Amino acid sequence: MKYALLAMSEFSDGEYRRALAAMTPEKRERLAGLARESDRRLSAAGDLLARRLAAELCGCRCEELRLGAEPDGKPFVIDRAVYVSVSHAGDCAAAAAGERRVGVDVEPADRRLPRIPDGFFTGEERRLLEEDPARLPEIWTRKEAVLKCFGKRLACLDEAPALAERVTLVTERRGDFVISVCEEKPPVA
């Protein structure tokens, strides 16, 4: 499993143009539908990161790979046996690639909630957040990465603890962001 972050301040106009040129027509059309240029750039940066990481795993050049999207938006590498996931937050894009299903989420490290909403966290997670609200980005990104790994949406939050047992999960702080990335464990023989 490989993963990376890219701050928009490090994403040049040339990289943006190359990312757009490498996209499928459907992806470029979806990007064009985004209202803000900053959102289009974030999406393109995530796409580029995912292709770079996938290329490393495949042993090919980034330019040789194309990403498609499932109907729910989850990206996949066209004609290759490698999995990718993309996330964006603030001015940062993140991506992960692996030989098995992967999920990634990134959030600002200073993210807080005025109150802990019902239904989003397990009893243990609620207890941890009540003790230390600063753990929100860590807890949230772990849950979101696991759900994304299996193509689930937030409506499936109650499935996250069971799914977490099926992945290898890494969480770390990088600068002003917290990133969590997971990869499905290999099947037990």
C-alpha positions as CSV (number, residue, x, y, z in Angstrom):
1,M,0.0,0.0,0.0
2,K,1.2,3.4,-0.9
3,Y,-0.2,6.8,0.0
4,A,0.6,10.5,-0.4
5,L,-0.6,14.0,0.3
6,L,-0.3,17.0,-2.0
7,A,-0.8,20.6,-0.9
8,M,-2.3,22.8,-3.6
9,S,0.6,25.2,-3.1
10,E,2.8,22.4,-4.6
11,F,0.5,21.6,-7.5
12,S,1.7,23.7,-10.5
13,D,-0.4,24.9,-13.4
14,G,1.6,22.6,-15.6
15,E,0.7,19.6,-13.4
16,Y,-2.9,20.7,-13.5
17,R,-2.9,20.8,-17.3
18,R,-1.2,17.3,-17.5
19,A,-3.7,15.9,-15.0
20,L,-6.6,17.2,-17.1
21,A,-5.1,15.9,-20.3
22,A,-4.7,12.4,-18.8
23,M,-8.3,12.2,-17.6
24,T,-11.1,10.3,-19.4
25,P,-13.6,12.6,-21.1
26,E,-16.2,11.6,-18.5
27,K,-13.9,12.7,-15.6
28,R,-13.2,16.0,-17.4
29,E,-16.9,16.5,-17.8
30,R,-17.5,15.8,-14.1
31,L,-14.8,18.3,-13.2
32,A,-16.2,21.0,-15.4
33,G,-19.4,20.7,-13.5
34,L,-17.8,21.7,-10.2
35,A,-18.6,25.3,-9.4
36,R,-15.2,26.4,-8.0
37,E,-11.9,26.3,-9.7
38,S,-10.3,25.3,-6.3
39,D,-12.5,22.2,-6.3
40,R,-11.5,21.3,-9.8
41,R,-7.8,21.6,-8.9
42,L,-8.2,19.5,-5.8
43,S,-9.9,16.8,-7.8
44,A,-7.3,16.9,-10.5
45,A,-4.5,16.7,-7.9
46,G,-6.1,13.7,-6.2
47,D,-6.4,12.0,-9.6
48,L,-2.8,12.7,-10.4
49,L,-1.6,11.4,-7.0
50,A,-3.7,8.2,-7.5
51,R,-2.2,7.6,-10.9
52,R,1.4,8.2,-9.7
53,L,1.0,5.8,-6.8
54,A,-0.7,3.2,-9.0
55,A,2.1,3.5,-11.6
56,E,4.7,2.8,-8.8
57,L,2.8,-0.4,-8.0
58,C,2.4,-1.4,-11.6
59,G,6.0,-0.6,-12.6
60,C,4.9,1.7,-15.4
61,R,4.8,5.4,-16.2
62,C,2.0,7.5,-14.7
63,E,1.0,8.7,-18.2
64,E,0.2,5.1,-19.2
65,L,-2.7,4.9,-16.6
66,R,-6.2,6.2,-16.8
67,L,-8.7,6.3,-13.9
68,G,-12.4,5.6,-14.3
69,A,-15.1,6.1,-11.8
70,E,-17.8,3.7,-10.4
71,P,-21.4,5.1,-10.5
72,D,-20.9,6.2,-6.9
73,G,-17.7,8.2,-7.8
74,K,-15.2,5.7,-6.4
75,P,-12.1,5.8,-8.7
76,F,-10.5,2.7,-10.3
77,V,-7.5,2.1,-12.5
78,I,-8.6,1.1,-16.0
79,D,-7.2,-2.2,-17.2
80,R,-4.9,-2.8,-14.2
81,A,-5.2,-4.9,-11.1
82,V,-4.5,-2.1,-8.6
83,Y,-7.0,-0.2,-6.4
84,V,-7.0,3.5,-5.6
85,S,-8.8,5.9,-3.3
86,V,-8.8,9.7,-3.2
87,S,-9.7,12.3,-0.6
88,H,-9.6,16.1,-0.4
89,A,-9.9,18.6,2.5
90,G,-9.0,22.3,2.7
91,D,-6.2,22.9,0.3
92,C,-4.9,19.3,0.4
93,A,-5.5,16.2,-1.8
94,A,-4.6,12.6,-0.6
95,A,-4.5,9.3,-2.5
96,A,-3.8,5.7,-1.8
97,A,-3.1,2.7,-4.0
98,G,-2.7,-1.0,-3.2
99,E,-2.9,-4.5,-4.5
100,R,-6.2,-5.0,-2.6
101,R,-9.0,-2.5,-1.9
102,V,-7.9,0.7,-0.3
103,G,-9.5,3.7,1.4
104,V,-8.1,7.1,2.3
105,D,-9.4,10.1,4.1
106,V,-7.7,13.4,5.1
107,E,-9.0,16.2,7.4
108,P,-7.5,19.4,8.9
109,A,-5.8,18.5,12.1
110,D,-7.6,21.3,13.9
111,R,-11.1,20.2,12.9
112,R,-13.6,20.3,15.8
113,L,-17.3,19.9,16.4
114,P,-19.4,22.1,18.6
115,R,-21.1,18.9,19.9
116,I,-20.7,15.2,19.1
117,P,-23.7,14.3,16.9
118,D,-25.8,11.2,17.6
119,G,-25.3,8.3,15.3
120,F,-21.9,9.0,13.9
121,F,-19.7,7.5,16.6
122,T,-19.6,4.3,18.6
123,G,-19.8,4.4,22.4
124,E,-16.0,4.0,22.6
125,E,-15.4,6.8,20.0
126,R,-17.8,9.1,21.9
127,R,-16.0,8.4,25.1
128,L,-12.6,9.2,23.5
129,L,-14.0,12.4,22.0
130,E,-15.5,13.6,25.2
131,E,-12.1,13.0,26.9
132,D,-10.1,14.7,24.1
133,P,-12.0,16.5,21.4
134,A,-8.7,17.0,19.5
135,R,-8.9,13.4,18.5
136,L,-11.8,14.1,16.1
137,P,-9.7,14.1,12.9
138,E,-8.0,10.9,13.8
139,I,-11.3,9.0,14.7
140,W,-13.2,10.5,11.8
141,T,-10.5,9.8,9.1
142,R,-10.1,6.2,10.3
143,K,-13.8,5.5,10.0
144,E,-14.1,7.3,6.6
145,A,-11.1,5.5,5.2
146,V,-12.6,2.1,6.2
147,L,-15.9,2.9,4.7
148,K,-14.4,4.2,1.4
149,C,-12.3,1.0,1.2
150,F,-15.4,-1.1,0.9
151,G,-17.4,1.4,-1.2
152,K,-19.7,2.3,1.6
153,R,-21.2,5.7,2.3
154,L,-21.8,7.5,5.6
155,A,-25.3,5.9,5.8
156,C,-23.3,2.7,6.6
157,L,-21.5,4.1,9.7
158,D,-22.8,1.2,11.8
159,E,-20.8,-1.2,9.6
160,A,-17.4,0.6,10.2
161,P,-16.3,-1.3,13.3
162,A,-16.8,-4.7,11.7
163,L,-15.2,-3.6,8.5
164,A,-12.2,-2.2,10.4
165,E,-11.3,-5.7,11.4
166,R,-10.8,-6.6,7.7
167,V,-8.2,-3.9,7.0
168,T,-4.7,-2.8,7.8
169,L,-5.1,0.8,9.0
170,V,-2.5,3.6,9.4
171,T,-3.2,7.1,10.7
172,E,-0.7,9.9,11.0
173,R,-0.4,13.6,11.2
174,R,1.3,15.4,8.3
175,G,1.7,19.1,8.8
176,D,-1.7,20.6,9.3
177,F,-3.6,17.4,8.3
178,V,-4.4,14.0,9.6
179,I,-4.5,11.2,7.1
180,S,-5.8,7.7,7.5
181,V,-5.3,5.0,4.9
182,C,-6.3,1.4,4.9
183,E,-5.9,-1.7,2.7
184,E,-8.0,-4.8,2.8
185,K,-6.2,-7.7,4.5
186,P,-5.3,-10.7,2.3
187,P,-7.7,-13.6,2.6
188,V,-6.9,-16.1,5.2
189,A,-6.1,-19.5,3.7
